[in-house]
Amino acid sequence: MDDPAINAPRGRHAPPLAVRQDRQRARLFAAAAAVFARSGYADATAESIAREAGMSKATFYEHFGNKEECILALFDAAIDVVVAGIAQAAIDHGGDTPQGRVGASVRAFLAVVDAFPDQAQTLLVEIIGAGPRAAERRDAALTRVAEFIDEANRVDADGGLVDRLASPHDAFAIVGAIVELASRQLRTKDPKDIRELEPVLERLVLGLVGAAPPRASAA
């Protein structure tokens, strides 16, 4: 496939530098995800990423100081898309029930992983071996998702629709289980289609944020 950044018009018809750089960066992100997923973070190199993108190594270094900076930037961009997509799906397709919002969020997450497996593997698997800064980014991202779950649960619990999570750690348990199930599927391809995990993830979440407890009976 031709690289739009390489083949962009030149001279007075050329796109602005910022646009060209955005195109190059997007191309490098896609190439980096492919290389990280195929070779693993430890064996990936700036040269292999640049070659995958159809660019020179010099162009890679115009955007990133090294492969660590590349994976961190890719992670930051990807997690923003994933979290925004999950939140928007709950609003647009979740309806008025917690069950509907959970189902919509789970489907949105699995759809992204299914559509972008290389990026998902980088986000969920390869980032773990990319050093302390990457670990901090990953922890911050999981905290962000857990806080989203906890706040959504608080709103629903205040409305009497579900139980309140027993502690903030419950939200982290949900996130951790979802990430591990998705990571395992990416590593083992079991199940073959990650979307088969949808009912499992729904049961997982709804098991902790199920229907509000019955009122205590009068003595």
Residue frames relative to the residue before (quaternion, step in Angstrom):
aa qw qx qy qz dx dy dz
M 1.0000 0.0000 0.0000 0.0000 0.00 0.00 0.00
D 0.4674 -0.6819 0.4842 0.2866 3.58 -0.92 0.90
D 0.3941 -0.6971 0.5497 0.2378 3.54 -1.10 0.73
P 0.3997 -0.7409 0.4781 0.2505 3.62 -0.54 1.10
A 0.6145 0.5484 -0.3597 0.4386 3.57 1.13 -0.55
I 0.6748 0.4825 -0.2963 0.4733 3.55 1.04 -0.81
N 0.7767 0.3715 -0.1702 0.4793 3.56 0.92 -0.95
A 0.3501 0.7410 -0.5046 0.2716 3.58 1.20 0.30
P 0.5980 -0.5678 0.4138 0.3858 3.60 -1.10 0.61
R 0.2643 -0.7624 0.5706 0.1526 3.55 -1.13 0.67
G 0.6974 0.4530 -0.3403 0.4388 3.53 -1.32 0.03
R 0.8173 -0.2588 0.1662 0.4873 3.58 -1.16 -0.60
H 0.6571 0.4871 -0.3175 0.4798 3.60 1.27 -0.23
A 0.4636 0.6929 -0.4446 0.3275 3.57 1.25 -0.03
P 0.5081 -0.6263 0.4842 0.3393 3.61 -1.10 0.64
P 0.6442 -0.5201 0.3713 0.4202 3.61 -1.13 0.46
L 0.6621 -0.5315 0.3552 0.3911 3.54 -1.19 0.62
A 0.6475 0.5326 -0.3301 0.4337 3.60 0.90 -0.88
V 0.6430 0.5111 -0.3247 0.4689 3.58 1.02 -0.78
R 0.6496 0.5107 -0.3191 0.4640 3.59 0.94 -0.86
Q 0.6600 0.5035 -0.3108 0.4629 3.55 0.98 -0.85
D 0.6194 0.5314 -0.3454 0.4632 3.60 1.03 -0.74
R 0.6540 0.5034 -0.3104 0.4718 3.58 0.96 -0.85
Q 0.6474 0.5116 -0.3183 0.4668 3.56 0.95 -0.86
R 0.6655 0.5149 -0.3083 0.4438 3.57 0.88 -0.93
A 0.6441 0.5122 -0.3198 0.4696 3.57 0.98 -0.85
R 0.6486 0.5113 -0.3092 0.4715 3.57 1.01 -0.85
L 0.6627 0.4963 -0.3030 0.4719 3.58 0.97 -0.81
F 0.6100 0.5421 -0.3526 0.4580 3.60 1.05 -0.70
A 0.6689 0.4915 -0.3010 0.4694 3.58 0.88 -0.95
A 0.6620 0.5015 -0.3034 0.4672 3.57 0.96 -0.85
A 0.6472 0.5204 -0.3192 0.4565 3.59 0.94 -0.86
A 0.6447 0.5172 -0.3270 0.4582 3.59 0.93 -0.87
A 0.6518 0.5143 -0.3140 0.4605 3.58 0.98 -0.85
V 0.6850 0.4785 -0.2874 0.4682 3.58 0.90 -0.90
F 0.6513 0.5059 -0.3245 0.4632 3.60 0.90 -0.86
A 0.6712 0.4972 -0.2998 0.4609 3.59 0.95 -0.88
R 0.7137 0.4639 -0.2553 0.4585 3.58 0.96 -0.86
S 0.8142 0.2882 -0.1130 0.4912 3.58 0.83 -1.02
G 0.4587 -0.6393 0.4811 0.3864 3.57 1.16 -0.55
Y 0.6154 -0.5812 0.3783 0.3747 3.56 -1.09 0.66
A 0.6541 0.5523 -0.3319 0.3961 3.59 0.86 -0.92
D 0.7634 0.3769 -0.1984 0.4856 3.59 0.96 -0.83
A 0.5111 0.6333 -0.4305 0.3903 3.60 1.24 -0.10
T 0.1038 -0.7834 0.6102 0.0561 3.58 -1.16 0.64
A 0.6391 -0.5017 0.4082 0.4162 3.54 -1.26 0.35
E 0.6420 0.5368 -0.3225 0.4423 3.57 0.99 -0.84
S 0.6818 0.4807 -0.3049 0.4595 3.60 0.88 -0.87
I 0.6294 0.5209 -0.3356 0.4689 3.59 1.07 -0.67
A 0.6568 0.5043 -0.3079 0.4686 3.57 0.92 -0.91
R 0.6516 0.5105 -0.3158 0.4637 3.58 0.95 -0.85
E 0.6324 0.5276 -0.3253 0.4646 3.60 0.99 -0.83
A 0.7024 0.4585 -0.2559 0.4805 3.58 1.05 -0.79
G 0.4328 -0.6954 0.4686 0.3310 3.60 1.23 -0.28
M 0.5689 0.5712 -0.3769 0.4561 3.55 1.16 0.66
S 0.5669 -0.5660 0.4585 0.3848 3.53 -1.29 0.11
K 0.6087 -0.5405 0.4241 0.3968 3.55 -1.25 0.39
A 0.5864 0.5792 -0.3660 0.4322 3.58 1.12 -0.62
T 0.6382 0.5177 -0.3305 0.4642 3.58 1.03 -0.76
F 0.5947 0.5547 -0.3585 0.4583 3.58 1.02 -0.75
Y 0.7291 0.4431 -0.2503 0.4576 3.57 0.81 -1.00
E 0.5273 0.5840 -0.4274 0.4452 3.60 1.23 -0.08
H 0.7408 0.3989 -0.2077 0.4989 3.58 1.16 -0.61
F 0.8148 0.1120 -0.0105 0.5688 3.60 0.98 -0.83
G 0.4819 -0.6794 0.4719 0.2890 3.56 -1.02 0.77
N 0.7781 -0.0929 0.0926 0.6143 3.57 1.15 -0.64
K 0.7108 -0.4594 0.2986 0.4410 3.58 -1.25 0.05
E 0.5746 0.5707 -0.3904 0.4379 3.60 1.15 -0.48
E 0.6590 0.4885 -0.3159 0.4766 3.60 0.88 -0.87
C 0.6230 0.5481 -0.3380 0.4441 3.58 1.06 -0.73
I 0.7088 0.4474 -0.2851 0.4649 3.61 0.77 -0.96
L 0.6202 0.5328 -0.3506 0.4567 3.61 1.08 -0.62
A 0.6644 0.4908 -0.3044 0.4744 3.58 0.96 -0.85
L 0.6349 0.5175 -0.3223 0.4747 3.56 1.02 -0.80
F 0.6463 0.5239 -0.3155 0.4564 3.59 0.95 -0.87
D 0.6642 0.5104 -0.3093 0.4501 3.59 0.87 -0.97
A 0.6719 0.4905 -0.3017 0.4657 3.57 0.93 -0.88
A 0.6815 0.5037 -0.2934 0.4425 3.58 0.91 -0.91
I 0.6766 0.4928 -0.3205 0.4433 3.60 0.85 -0.86
D 0.5951 0.5531 -0.3675 0.4526 3.60 1.08 -0.62
V 0.6636 0.5004 -0.3007 0.4678 3.58 0.94 -0.90
V 0.6740 0.5080 -0.3032 0.4424 3.59 0.87 -0.95
V 0.6941 0.4736 -0.2907 0.4576 3.60 0.77 -0.99
A 0.6524 0.5016 -0.3160 0.4721 3.59 0.94 -0.84
G 0.6584 0.5204 -0.3121 0.4452 3.58 0.97 -0.81
I 0.6450 0.5127 -0.3185 0.4686 3.58 0.99 -0.83
A 0.6722 0.4992 -0.2992 0.4575 3.57 0.88 -0.95
Q 0.6804 0.4879 -0.2949 0.4605 3.58 0.92 -0.89
A 0.6198 0.5432 -0.3453 0.4489 3.59 1.02 -0.72
A 0.6398 0.5248 -0.3294 0.4548 3.58 0.98 -0.81
I 0.6677 0.4919 -0.2955 0.4743 3.58 1.05 -0.76
D 0.7546 0.4385 -0.2177 0.4369 3.56 0.79 -1.08
H 0.8329 0.2199 -0.0638 0.5038 3.57 0.95 -0.87
G 0.5656 0.6616 -0.3652 0.3301 3.59 1.22 -0.09
G 0.3738 -0.7382 0.4893 0.2756 3.57 1.19 -0.36
D 0.7024 -0.4913 0.3447 0.3827 3.54 -1.25 -0.48
T 0.6649 0.5015 -0.3095 0.4590 3.60 1.21 0.06
P 0.5850 -0.5682 0.4348 0.3820 3.58 -1.14 0.54
Q 0.6238 0.5469 -0.3406 0.4424 3.59 1.01 -0.80
G 0.6619 0.5059 -0.3032 0.4626 3.57 0.97 -0.84
R 0.6726 0.4909 -0.3011 0.4648 3.57 0.96 -0.82
V 0.6247 0.5214 -0.3362 0.4743 3.58 1.03 -0.74
G 0.6639 0.5119 -0.3045 0.4523 3.57 0.90 -0.93
A 0.6667 0.4979 -0.3031 0.4645 3.58 0.93 -0.87
S 0.6564 0.5102 -0.3131 0.4592 3.58 0.97 -0.81
V 0.6511 0.5135 -0.3101 0.4650 3.56 0.96 -0.89
R 0.6632 0.5012 -0.3108 0.4609 3.58 0.91 -0.88
A 0.6361 0.5271 -0.3299 0.4568 3.59 1.01 -0.79
F 0.6532 0.5147 -0.3108 0.4603 3.58 0.93 -0.88
L 0.7004 0.4665 -0.2749 0.4650 3.57 0.81 -0.99
A 0.6169 0.5464 -0.3460 0.4484 3.58 1.07 -0.68
V 0.6459 0.5085 -0.3182 0.4721 3.59 1.00 -0.79
V 0.6594 0.5002 -0.3114 0.4669 3.59 0.92 -0.90
D 0.6603 0.5114 -0.3038 0.4586 3.58 0.99 -0.85
A 0.7051 0.4702 -0.2654 0.4596 3.58 0.96 -0.87
F 0.8005 0.1867 -0.0728 0.5648 3.60 1.06 -0.72
P 0.0411 -0.8602 0.5075 0.0279 3.61 0.58 1.09
D 0.6319 0.5279 -0.3528 0.4445 3.63 0.98 -0.69
Q 0.6682 0.4842 -0.2966 0.4807 3.56 0.91 -0.93
A 0.6443 0.5251 -0.3230 0.4526 3.58 1.00 -0.81
Q 0.6498 0.5036 -0.3272 0.4659 3.59 0.96 -0.79
T 0.6273 0.5144 -0.3379 0.4772 3.58 1.03 -0.70
L 0.6796 0.5174 -0.2752 0.4413 3.54 0.93 -0.99
L 0.8000 0.3388 -0.1416 0.4745 3.56 0.89 -0.99
V 0.7908 0.3243 -0.1488 0.4973 3.59 1.02 -0.76
E 0.7653 0.4156 -0.2372 0.4305 3.59 0.48 -1.20
I 0.5748 0.6113 -0.3799 0.3893 3.59 1.09 -0.62
I 0.5803 0.6128 -0.3720 0.3864 3.59 1.14 -0.64
G 0.7611 0.3815 -0.2065 0.4822 3.59 1.00 -0.75
A 0.5394 0.6715 -0.3752 0.3426 3.57 1.25 0.19
G 0.7134 -0.4903 0.2579 0.4291 3.60 1.15 0.42
P 0.7494 -0.4414 0.2678 0.4145 3.58 -1.33 0.21
R 0.6458 0.5153 -0.3380 0.4507 3.61 0.94 -0.79
A 0.6469 0.5060 -0.3157 0.4753 3.56 1.01 -0.78
A 0.6262 0.5346 -0.3382 0.4558 3.59 1.02 -0.77
E 0.6349 0.5205 -0.3235 0.4705 3.58 1.03 -0.79
R 0.6414 0.5198 -0.3204 0.4645 3.58 0.98 -0.86
R 0.6600 0.5133 -0.3039 0.4567 3.55 0.93 -0.95
D 0.6518 0.5082 -0.3162 0.4657 3.59 0.92 -0.90
A 0.6565 0.5106 -0.3110 0.4600 3.59 0.96 -0.86
A 0.6505 0.5139 -0.3150 0.4622 3.57 1.02 -0.80
L 0.6598 0.4906 -0.3133 0.4751 3.60 0.93 -0.84
T 0.6145 0.5335 -0.3413 0.4704 3.58 1.08 -0.71
R 0.6349 0.5435 -0.3204 0.4459 3.56 0.97 -0.86
V 0.6844 0.4627 -0.2858 0.4856 3.58 0.91 -0.89
A 0.6427 0.5232 -0.3272 0.4540 3.60 0.97 -0.82
E 0.6526 0.5039 -0.3160 0.4694 3.58 0.99 -0.78
F 0.6017 0.5436 -0.3480 0.4706 3.58 1.11 -0.66
I 0.6643 0.4936 -0.2958 0.4771 3.59 0.93 -0.92
D 0.6679 0.5121 -0.3061 0.4449 3.58 0.90 -0.93
E 0.6717 0.4895 -0.3034 0.4660 3.59 0.95 -0.83
A 0.6330 0.5149 -0.3338 0.4719 3.59 1.00 -0.79
N 0.6475 0.5120 -0.3130 0.4697 3.56 1.02 -0.79
R 0.6294 0.5405 -0.3418 0.4415 3.59 0.98 -0.80
V 0.6543 0.5111 -0.3108 0.4627 3.57 0.94 -0.90
D 0.6870 0.4735 -0.2882 0.4699 3.59 0.88 -0.91
A 0.6474 0.5123 -0.3232 0.4626 3.59 1.02 -0.76
D 0.6281 0.5252 -0.3375 0.4645 3.59 1.02 -0.75
G 0.6917 0.4531 -0.2719 0.4923 3.58 1.16 -0.58
G 0.5200 -0.6724 0.3982 0.3447 3.57 1.26 0.10
L 0.4835 0.7039 -0.4102 0.3202 3.58 1.24 0.30
V 0.7979 0.0910 -0.0237 0.5954 3.58 1.12 -0.61
D 0.5880 -0.5037 0.4678 0.4263 3.53 -1.35 0.01
R 0.4426 -0.6286 0.5512 0.3242 3.55 -1.20 0.45
L 0.5372 -0.6106 0.4695 0.3438 3.55 -0.97 0.83
A 0.5464 -0.6601 0.4057 0.3179 3.56 -0.93 0.89
S 0.7876 -0.0798 0.0699 0.6070 3.59 1.11 -0.64
P 0.6546 -0.4957 0.3756 0.4296 3.59 -1.23 0.23
H 0.5794 0.5961 -0.3794 0.4062 3.58 1.16 -0.52
D 0.5601 0.5926 -0.3969 0.4214 3.60 1.16 -0.49
A 0.6457 0.5122 -0.3207 0.4667 3.58 0.99 -0.81
F 0.6447 0.5018 -0.3217 0.4786 3.59 1.02 -0.74
A 0.6144 0.5460 -0.3470 0.4517 3.58 1.08 -0.70
I 0.6329 0.5236 -0.3249 0.4687 3.57 1.02 -0.78
V 0.6768 0.4891 -0.2930 0.4657 3.56 0.85 -0.99
G 0.6648 0.5188 -0.3103 0.4389 3.58 0.88 -0.92
A 0.6647 0.4974 -0.3053 0.4665 3.57 0.96 -0.84
I 0.6459 0.5151 -0.3238 0.4612 3.59 0.95 -0.83
V 0.6628 0.5064 -0.3034 0.4606 3.58 0.90 -0.93
E 0.6782 0.4860 -0.3069 0.4578 3.60 0.89 -0.86
L 0.6412 0.5156 -0.3345 0.4594 3.61 0.94 -0.79
A 0.6749 0.4783 -0.2916 0.4803 3.58 0.95 -0.89
S 0.6431 0.5216 -0.3237 0.4578 3.60 0.97 -0.83
R 0.6472 0.5183 -0.3205 0.4580 3.58 0.95 -0.85
Q 0.6504 0.5088 -0.3288 0.4582 3.58 0.95 -0.82
L 0.6495 0.5171 -0.3187 0.4574 3.58 0.98 -0.81
R 0.6874 0.4773 -0.2824 0.4689 3.59 1.04 -0.76
T 0.8161 0.3013 -0.1131 0.4799 3.57 0.85 -1.00
K 0.3048 -0.7585 0.5025 0.2816 3.60 1.27 -0.44
D 0.5547 0.5498 -0.4119 0.4693 3.58 1.09 0.81
P 0.4385 -0.3132 -0.8013 0.2600 1.55 -0.98 2.31
K 0.6823 -0.5049 0.3303 0.4128 3.56 -1.23 0.41
D 0.7550 0.2424 -0.1323 0.5948 3.57 1.02 -0.84
I 0.4197 -0.7445 0.4567 0.2467 3.58 -0.49 1.17
R 0.5880 0.5970 -0.3714 0.3999 3.59 1.14 -0.50
E 0.5254 0.6173 -0.4113 0.4168 3.59 1.28 -0.18
L 0.5927 0.5761 -0.3605 0.4323 3.58 1.25 -0.28
E 0.4183 0.7475 -0.4523 0.2483 3.60 1.22 -0.25
P 0.7145 0.4253 -0.3059 0.4638 3.68 0.66 -0.87
V 0.5993 0.5575 -0.3641 0.4443 3.59 1.10 -0.62
L 0.6913 0.4714 -0.2825 0.4691 3.57 0.86 -0.97
E 0.6257 0.5243 -0.3491 0.4603 3.60 1.00 -0.70
R 0.6556 0.4969 -0.3205 0.4697 3.60 0.91 -0.84
L 0.6161 0.5604 -0.3361 0.4398 3.55 1.03 -0.81
V 0.7186 0.4403 -0.2596 0.4714 3.57 0.74 -1.07
L 0.7182 0.4604 -0.2667 0.4484 3.56 0.76 -1.02
G 0.5584 0.5979 -0.3898 0.4229 3.56 1.22 -0.36
L 0.7286 0.3852 -0.2272 0.5188 3.56 1.16 -0.60
V 0.7707 0.2447 -0.1552 0.5675 3.59 1.14 -0.49
G 0.1603 0.8394 -0.4986 0.1451 3.55 0.94 0.96
A 0.7908 -0.2909 0.2262 0.4888 3.53 -1.28 -0.37
A 0.6052 -0.5617 0.4207 0.3758 3.53 -1.16 0.63
P 0.5495 -0.6360 0.4174 0.3454 3.61 -0.96 0.77
P 0.5588 -0.6054 0.4359 0.3622 3.60 -1.08 0.60
R 0.5621 -0.5865 0.4561 0.3634 3.55 -1.16 0.56
A 0.5315 -0.6234 0.4672 0.3326 3.53 -1.08 0.76
S 0.4375 -0.6979 0.4985 0.2702 3.57 -0.92 0.88
A 0.5715 -0.6003 0.4356 0.3510 3.52 -1.12 0.64
A 0.5101 -0.6578 0.4599 0.3092 3.58 -0.98 0.79
